[in-house]
Amino acid sequence: MSKLYVVHENPAWIGAFADAFEARGLTWQQWLIEDGALDLSAIPPEGVFYSRMSASAHTRDHRYAPELTLALLLWLERHGRRVVNGSTALDLEISKARQYSRLESAGIRVPRTIVVANKHEIVRAADEAFGDAPVILKPNRGGKGLGVRLFHTGAALADHLDSADYEEPVDGIHLLQEYIVAEERFITRAEFVGGRFLYAVRVDTSDGFELCPAEACQVGDAFCPAGSNSRPKFEIVSDIDHGLKASYERFLSDNGIEIAGIEFMAGDDGRVLTYDINTNTNYNPAAEARAGRSGALAVADYLGSLLRTPHPHAA
């Protein structure tokens, strides 16, 4: 059996996967990308390479980890190595604007979105596109829901941009997005392993937009606020609309994404809108325990099957 290499920059998110790989008897090692050098003239090792590079790497002082990882993945692909979530997947991970373009090309509805490069153009662009309607401001490269803010007026948006709370996006690109009034106060995150639907997670949004499901992001199980009957913030549901599921599976296949979480929500106007693709998906242990499911074990089983299958394009 060849070796599995896990390419990532955040050890806090690897524990559940490490346990799953050990439980399945996989031979593996971490390829930690924080900084360093890559010799493009060298020959990469044999094996299966699973990329878990995150769009939020800059929030952990790993500003250039995605760029270095992109060079690494292209190097591996050039040498015919089996890469899970390769260069195309990472390109979409670090740009919501590119995600939306690809999703719309695939016939999948996304919220109306305005891309703005200059901070000083944001208020004017919001007014022209959305008028007096509420608007969401988010970074193009974010992660975990960080930096996502809702503004009900242009004045509130302008005040935020002039305040100490404003942070320029790491790539300089802002997104202005329509505010979707939800049918209910939750979003759904559909999980896929091997390009196939695994399960979905219903996530309560009463507390705001920071929706990272990983244990490292939570205090306990992050139960919902008073008045919600102490309902868990994360609940696993076994299925989603079959047409939407099929569209997502086609999209993942067309874009070389094998392991991902895709987030969507239903508006009170009947529209179902997709707004995020996360290619370094994490799983909520408490929700999985209640449902008797394990995303990490599903990932280990999938990667184990790749390790046992000869890769026809290996150099």
MIKOLKOL-419841 format. One record per residue (C-alpha): chain; y, x, z. Coordinates in pm, 1 decimal. Layout:
% residues N
+----+----------+----------+----------+
! ch !       yy !       xx !       zz !
+----+----------+----------+----------+
!  A !        Y !        X !        Z !
...
+----+----------+----------+----------+
//
This chain:
% residues 315
+----+----------+----------+----------+
! ch !       yy !       xx !       zz !
+----+----------+----------+----------+
!  A !      0.0 !      0.0 !      0.0 !
!  A !    348.4 !    130.7 !    -87.3 !
!  A !    642.3 !    125.3 !    149.2 !
!  A !    909.7 !   -138.2 !    205.0 !
!  A !   1268.8 !    -14.6 !    240.2 !
!  A !   1525.7 !   -246.6 !    399.7 !
!  A !   1878.9 !   -158.7 !    283.9 !
!  A !   2140.0 !   -280.2 !    534.0 !
!  A !   2434.7 !   -183.6 !    756.8 !
!  A !   2390.9 !   -397.5 !   1068.6 !
!  A !   2103.7 !   -315.5 !   1308.1 !
!  A !   2187.3 !   -625.0 !   1517.3 !
!  A !   2054.9 !   -842.8 !   1234.1 !
!  A !   1727.4 !   -658.9 !   1175.0 !
!  A !   1531.1 !   -730.7 !   1494.4 !
!  A !   1362.4 !  -1055.6 !   1389.6 !
!  A !   1264.3 !   -902.7 !   1055.8 !
!  A !   1129.3 !   -588.7 !   1222.6 !
!  A !    907.3 !   -806.0 !   1444.0 !
!  A !    787.6 !  -1002.9 !   1142.1 !
!  A !    712.6 !   -690.7 !    937.7 !
!  A !    512.9 !   -545.4 !   1228.6 !
!  A !    328.3 !   -875.8 !   1277.4 !
!  A !    223.3 !   -868.3 !    911.2 !
!  A !    129.1 !   -499.9 !    922.8 !
!  A !    382.7 !   -388.2 !    663.2 !
!  A !    470.1 !    -21.9 !    617.6 !
!  A !    847.1 !    -15.2 !    619.1 !
!  A !   1160.9 !    171.6 !    713.1 !
!  A !   1532.4 !    107.4 !    735.0 !
!  A !   1775.9 !    249.1 !    481.2 !
!  A !   2092.8 !    223.7 !    687.1 !
!  A !   2412.4 !    223.9 !    482.8 !
!  A !   2717.0 !    307.4 !    692.0 !
!  A !   2853.9 !    605.9 !    504.8 !
!  A !   2696.0 !    908.7 !    343.9 !
!  A !   2612.0 !   1047.6 !      1.4 !
!  A !   2380.8 !    947.4 !   -281.5 !
!  A !   2249.1 !   1194.8 !   -539.0 !
!  A !   2231.3 !    992.2 !   -859.7 !
!  A !   2036.8 !   1271.0 !  -1034.5 !
!  A !   1751.7 !   1248.5 !   -781.1 !
!  A !   1438.6 !   1037.3 !   -825.2 !
!  A !   1416.7 !    750.9 !   -573.9 !
!  A !   1101.3 !    704.2 !   -365.9 !
!  A !    835.5 !    457.0 !   -472.3 !
!  A !    829.5 !    124.6 !   -298.1 !
!  A !    988.5 !   -218.3 !   -268.4 !
!  A !   1358.1 !   -225.7 !   -175.7 !
!  A !   1502.7 !   -529.1 !      1.5 !
!  A !   1883.4 !   -537.5 !     15.0 !
!  A !   2045.7 !   -710.3 !    312.0 !
!  A !   2394.7 !   -580.0 !    250.5 !
!  A !   2658.8 !   -814.3 !    390.6 !
!  A !   2999.5 !   -927.7 !    272.3 !
!  A !   3117.9 !   -895.5 !    633.8 !
!  A !   3033.1 !   -522.8 !    658.5 !
!  A !   3403.0 !   -435.3 !    686.2 !
!  A !   3423.7 !   -628.9 !   1014.8 !
!  A !   3186.0 !   -369.9 !   1163.3 !
!  A !   3387.9 !    -69.5 !   1038.4 !
!  A !   3163.7 !    -27.3 !    734.0 !
!  A !   3437.3 !    -91.0 !    480.1 !
!  A !   3274.3 !     78.8 !    183.4 !
!  A !   2909.1 !      2.1 !    259.6 !
!  A !   2887.0 !   -269.5 !    -11.1 !
!  A !   3029.5 !    -35.9 !   -276.2 !
!  A !   2789.1 !    243.1 !   -178.6 !
!  A !   2501.7 !     -3.8 !   -174.5 !
!  A !   2591.2 !   -127.0 !   -522.3 !
!  A !   2563.0 !    231.1 !   -652.1 !
!  A !   2230.1 !    265.0 !   -469.6 !
!  A !   2089.3 !    -57.7 !   -615.7 !
!  A !   2194.6 !     33.7 !   -969.9 !
!  A !   2027.4 !    373.8 !   -922.5 !
!  A !   1706.1 !    208.7 !   -804.7 !
!  A !   1712.1 !    -41.5 !  -1090.9 !
!  A !   1773.6 !    235.1 !  -1344.1 !
!  A !   1455.0 !    401.4 !  -1224.0 !
!  A !   1256.1 !     80.4 !  -1249.2 !
!  A !   1205.2 !     26.2 !   -877.9 !
!  A !   1124.8 !   -322.1 !   -745.8 !
!  A !   1447.7 !   -442.4 !   -586.7 !
!  A !   1478.2 !   -773.0 !   -399.7 !
!  A !   1835.2 !   -906.5 !   -414.2 !
!  A !   1959.7 !   -633.4 !   -642.1 !
!  A !   2294.5 !   -547.7 !   -795.8 !
!  A !   2368.6 !   -894.5 !   -937.0 !
!  A !   2292.6 !  -1056.9 !   -602.8 !
!  A !   2522.8 !   -814.2 !   -420.3 !
!  A !   2799.4 !   -870.3 !   -674.6 !
!  A !   2792.0 !  -1240.6 !   -587.8 !
!  A !   2755.9 !  -1175.3 !   -213.9 !
!  A !   3089.9 !   -994.6 !   -199.9 !
!  A !   3293.7 !  -1237.0 !   -411.9 !
!  A !   3315.5 !  -1611.1 !   -355.5 !
!  A !   3528.6 !  -1640.7 !   -669.7 !
!  A !   3241.6 !  -1502.0 !   -878.2 !
!  A !   2997.4 !  -1727.0 !   -691.6 !
!  A !   3198.6 !  -2034.1 !   -787.5 !
!  A !   3224.7 !  -1930.3 !  -1152.0 !
!  A !   2848.6 !  -1879.5 !  -1175.8 !
!  A !   2774.5 !  -2203.4 !   -989.0 !
!  A !   3000.5 !  -2406.1 !  -1217.8 !
!  A !   2843.1 !  -2242.9 !  -1523.8 !
!  A !   2509.3 !  -2366.9 !  -1390.1 !
!  A !   2640.9 !  -2722.5 !  -1355.4 !
!  A !   2662.0 !  -2708.9 !   -974.8 !
!  A !   2977.8 !  -2865.9 !   -831.4 !
!  A !   3206.8 !  -2654.1 !   -613.2 !
!  A !   3533.5 !  -2736.3 !   -434.1 !
!  A !   3853.6 !  -2696.9 !   -632.1 !
!  A !   3958.5 !  -2337.4 !   -569.5 !
!  A !   4271.0 !  -2135.2 !   -650.2 !
!  A !   4244.4 !  -1754.0 !   -652.3 !
!  A !   4559.7 !  -1579.6 !   -527.2 !
!  A !   4612.4 !  -1204.0 !   -518.7 !
!  A !   4963.0 !  -1185.6 !   -371.3 !
!  A !   5025.5 !  -1317.4 !    -19.1 !
!  A !   5374.8 !  -1424.5 !   -122.1 !
!  A !   5233.2 !  -1655.6 !   -390.7 !
!  A !   5006.2 !  -1850.4 !   -154.7 !
!  A !   5247.1 !  -2123.5 !    -39.3 !
!  A !   5373.9 !  -2191.5 !   -391.8 !
!  A !   5018.4 !  -2199.6 !   -530.6 !
!  A !   4903.7 !  -2436.2 !   -256.2 !
!  A !   5194.0 !  -2671.2 !   -319.3 !
!  A !   5138.6 !  -2676.3 !   -695.0 !
!  A !   4764.2 !  -2732.1 !   -666.9 !
!  A !   4730.4 !  -2956.6 !   -361.9 !
!  A !   5076.0 !  -3097.4 !   -286.1 !
!  A !   5083.9 !  -3256.9 !     59.1 !
!  A !   4705.1 !  -3258.0 !     98.8 !
!  A !   4537.0 !  -3032.4 !    358.6 !
!  A !   4420.8 !  -2696.6 !    226.6 !
!  A !   4174.7 !  -2431.3 !    338.0 !
!  A !   4266.8 !  -2063.0 !    318.9 !
!  A !   3976.2 !  -1819.6 !    311.1 !
!  A !   3910.1 !  -1459.9 !    209.1 !
!  A !   3726.5 !  -1395.2 !   -113.9 !
!  A !   3503.1 !  -1146.1 !     67.6 !
!  A !   3431.3 !  -1285.5 !    410.5 !
!  A !   3105.7 !  -1365.4 !    584.3 !
!  A !   3005.9 !  -1571.6 !    889.9 !
!  A !   3294.1 !  -1811.4 !    823.9 !
!  A !   3542.7 !  -1549.6 !    941.9 !
!  A !   3902.5 !  -1594.5 !    835.5 !
!  A !   3856.4 !  -1955.5 !    718.1 !
!  A !   4149.7 !  -2172.8 !    829.5 !
!  A !   4256.6 !  -2530.2 !    766.0 !
!  A !   4624.2 !  -2619.7 !    723.4 !
!  A !   4754.3 !  -2974.9 !    712.9 !
!  A !   5103.6 !  -2883.7 !    591.6 !
!  A !   5268.8 !  -2621.2 !    377.8 !
!  A !   5492.5 !  -2529.4 !    670.5 !
!  A !   5191.0 !  -2454.8 !    889.7 !
!  A !   5044.8 !  -2238.2 !    613.2 !
!  A !   5373.1 !  -2048.5 !    573.9 !
!  A !   5399.2 !  -1995.1 !    949.6 !
!  A !   5047.2 !  -1851.4 !    958.8 !
!  A !   5118.7 !  -1608.6 !    676.6 !
!  A !   5419.8 !  -1476.7 !    869.8 !
!  A !   5233.9 !  -1453.1 !   1200.6 !
!  A !   5038.6 !  -1175.4 !   1369.3 !
!  A !   4720.4 !  -1381.2 !   1319.6 !
!  A !   4727.8 !  -1331.6 !    942.5 !
!  A !   4487.6 !  -1069.0 !    810.0 !
!  A !   4493.1 !   -958.0 !    449.3 !
!  A !   4149.0 !   -998.8 !    286.1 !
!  A !   3963.0 !   -672.2 !    249.0 !
!  A !   3967.3 !   -699.0 !   -132.0 !
!  A !   4319.8 !   -842.0 !   -144.7 !
!  A !   4202.9 !  -1175.3 !   -286.0 !
!  A !   4279.0 !  -1504.9 !   -111.8 !
!  A !   4118.1 !  -1838.6 !   -194.4 !
!  A !   4294.2 !  -2171.4 !   -153.9 !
!  A !   4044.1 !  -2453.9 !   -145.4 !
!  A !   4054.1 !  -2829.6 !   -123.0 !
!  A !   3969.1 !  -2971.7 !    216.8 !
!  A !   3658.7 !  -3185.4 !    189.5 !
!  A !   3655.2 !  -3481.8 !    425.6 !
!  A !   3290.5 !  -3488.0 !    526.9 !
!  A !   3071.9 !  -3796.4 !    543.6 !
!  A !   2961.8 !  -3658.7 !    881.3 !
!  A !   3076.5 !  -3347.6 !   1070.4 !
!  A !   2807.5 !  -3113.6 !    945.9 !
!  A !   2716.3 !  -2890.2 !    656.2 !
!  A !   2369.9 !  -2810.0 !    522.6 !
!  A !   2235.0 !  -2464.1 !    454.9 !
!  A !   1929.9 !  -2452.7 !    227.7 !
!  A !   1709.1 !  -2146.5 !    274.1 !
!  A !   1512.4 !  -1991.0 !    -10.9 !
!  A !   1247.7 !  -1718.2 !     -3.5 !
!  A !   1096.4 !  -1582.3 !   -323.4 !
!  A !   1339.1 !  -1808.1 !   -507.6 !
!  A !   1169.6 !  -2118.7 !   -366.0 !
!  A !   1297.4 !  -2367.3 !   -109.6 !
!  A !   1179.1 !  -2294.3 !    244.9 !
!  A !   1370.6 !  -2539.8 !    463.3 !
!  A !   1727.4 !  -2650.0 !    531.9 !
!  A !   1946.3 !  -2625.3 !    840.7 !
!  A !   2192.5 !  -2892.4 !    943.8 !
!  A !   2489.9 !  -2718.6 !   1109.0 !
!  A !   2741.5 !  -2908.2 !   1320.3 !
!  A !   3098.4 !  -2805.9 !   1228.1 !
!  A !   3279.2 !  -2967.5 !   1520.3 !
!  A !   3377.3 !  -2625.6 !   1658.2 !
!  A !   3512.1 !  -2488.2 !   1329.3 !
!  A !   3402.5 !  -2266.3 !   1044.1 !
!  A !   3224.2 !  -1971.0 !   1206.4 !
!  A !   2871.2 !  -2078.8 !   1121.4 !
!  A !   2658.3 !  -1763.5 !   1141.3 !
!  A !   2307.9 !  -1875.6 !   1250.7 !
!  A !   2185.3 !  -1534.7 !   1368.7 !
!  A !   2098.9 !  -1486.6 !   1733.6 !
!  A !   2345.7 !  -1196.3 !   1746.0 !
!  A !   2629.0 !  -1438.4 !   1660.3 !
!  A !   2545.6 !  -1700.9 !   1922.6 !
!  A !   2575.0 !  -1763.1 !   2292.6 !
!  A !   2255.7 !  -1949.4 !   2377.9 !
!  A !   2192.4 !  -2211.1 !   2110.4 !
!  A !   2561.0 !  -2296.5 !   2063.3 !
!  A !   2524.5 !  -2662.0 !   2154.2 !
!  A !   2784.3 !  -2901.7 !   2021.5 !
!  A !   3082.9 !  -3014.9 !   2228.4 !
!  A !   3092.9 !  -3294.3 !   2481.9 !
!  A !   3047.4 !  -3637.3 !   2326.5 !
!  A !   2778.6 !  -3518.4 !   2085.9 !
!  A !   2491.5 !  -3590.7 !   2326.0 !
!  A !   2434.6 !  -3215.7 !   2364.8 !
!  A !   2292.5 !  -3197.6 !   2016.7 !
!  A !   2201.2 !  -2845.0 !   1901.8 !
!  A !   2446.3 !  -2686.7 !   1661.9 !
!  A !   2159.6 !  -2583.0 !   1430.4 !
!  A !   1879.0 !  -2825.2 !   1339.5 !
!  A !   1608.7 !  -2767.6 !   1079.8 !
!  A !   1538.1 !  -3041.3 !    825.8 !
!  A !   1235.3 !  -3024.9 !    601.1 !
!  A !   1387.2 !  -3120.6 !    265.6 !
!  A !   1700.1 !  -3183.3 !     60.8 !
!  A !   1772.1 !  -3383.6 !   -253.1 !
!  A !   1512.1 !  -3280.7 !   -510.4 !
!  A !   1757.7 !  -3256.2 !   -798.2 !
!  A !   1990.4 !  -3030.7 !   -599.3 !
!  A !   1697.4 !  -2820.3 !   -484.7 !
!  A !   1579.7 !  -2771.7 !   -843.7 !
!  A !   1933.9 !  -2674.8 !   -951.4 !
!  A !   1953.9 !  -2415.7 !   -676.2 !
!  A !   1616.0 !  -2267.5 !   -763.7 !
!  A !   1718.0 !  -2234.2 !  -1129.9 !
!  A !   2046.8 !  -2076.0 !  -1027.9 !
!  A !   1874.5 !  -1819.7 !   -805.8 !
!  A !   1626.2 !  -1732.8 !  -1079.4 !
!  A !   1900.0 !  -1692.9 !  -1341.6 !
!  A !   2100.5 !  -1462.3 !  -1112.7 !
!  A !   1824.0 !  -1240.3 !   -977.7 !
!  A !   1849.1 !  -1371.6 !   -620.5 !
!  A !   1519.7 !  -1403.8 !   -433.8 !
!  A !   1618.7 !  -1455.7 !    -68.8 !
!  A !   1929.4 !  -1656.9 !     14.9 !
!  A !   2092.9 !  -1937.9 !    205.4 !
!  A !   2307.2 !  -2180.8 !      4.6 !
!  A !   2558.2 !  -2398.4 !    188.4 !
!  A !   2675.5 !  -2741.2 !     75.0 !
!  A !   2826.7 !  -3057.1 !    215.4 !
!  A !   2869.3 !  -3420.9 !    121.1 !
!  A !   3221.7 !  -3558.9 !    108.4 !
!  A !   3320.0 !  -3910.7 !    203.0 !
!  A !   3398.6 !  -3966.0 !   -167.1 !
!  A !   3030.7 !  -3918.4 !   -255.5 !
!  A !   3062.3 !  -3568.4 !   -401.0 !
!  A !   2812.1 !  -3301.9 !   -296.4 !
!  A !   2987.3 !  -2964.9 !   -315.8 !
!  A !   2837.3 !  -2617.4 !   -286.7 !
!  A !   3067.8 !  -2358.0 !   -133.2 !
!  A !   2873.3 !  -2047.3 !    -26.8 !
!  A !   2575.5 !  -1831.5 !   -120.0 !
!  A !   2456.7 !  -1585.1 !    142.6 !
!  A !   2214.5 !  -1323.6 !     13.6 !
!  A !   2151.0 !  -1154.9 !    347.7 !
!  A !   2049.1 !  -1474.5 !    519.8 !
!  A !   1976.9 !  -1490.9 !    891.9 !
!  A !   1776.1 !  -1751.9 !   1077.9 !
!  A !   1843.3 !  -1931.5 !   1405.2 !
!  A !   1556.6 !  -1860.7 !   1648.1 !
!  A !   1608.6 !  -2163.9 !   1871.8 !
!  A !   1617.3 !  -2407.5 !   1579.3 !
!  A !   1307.1 !  -2244.2 !   1430.4 !
!  A !   1123.7 !  -2261.7 !   1762.0 !
!  A !   1190.4 !  -2635.3 !   1787.2 !
!  A !   1066.9 !  -2689.1 !   1430.4 !
!  A !    775.2 !  -2445.4 !   1439.6 !
!  A !    911.5 !  -2248.9 !   1143.4 !
!  A !    990.4 !  -1880.7 !   1083.6 !
!  A !   1213.1 !  -1760.2 !    804.2 !
!  A !   1153.9 !  -1396.4 !    897.6 !
!  A !    775.4 !  -1438.7 !    869.5 !
!  A !    820.9 !  -1612.2 !    533.5 !
!  A !   1027.4 !  -1314.2 !    416.1 !
!  A !    762.2 !  -1072.8 !    546.8 !
!  A !    487.5 !  -1263.2 !    365.6 !
!  A !    686.0 !  -1259.3 !     40.9 !
!  A !    771.6 !   -890.1 !     60.5 !
!  A !    413.0 !   -811.5 !    158.5 !
!  A !    291.9 !   -985.1 !   -156.9 !
!  A !    525.6 !   -764.6 !   -362.7 !
!  A !    393.2 !   -451.9 !   -191.9 !
!  A !     40.1 !   -551.1 !   -291.0 !
!  A !    138.3 !   -620.6 !   -654.1 !
!  A !    183.4 !   -325.3 !   -892.6 !
!  A !    534.6 !   -324.5 !  -1036.6 !
!  A !    505.0 !   -295.0 !  -1416.9 !
!  A !    845.6 !   -131.1 !  -1465.4 !
!  A !    806.9 !    151.1 !  -1212.8 !
!  A !    910.2 !    488.7 !  -1353.3 !
+----+----------+----------+----------+
//
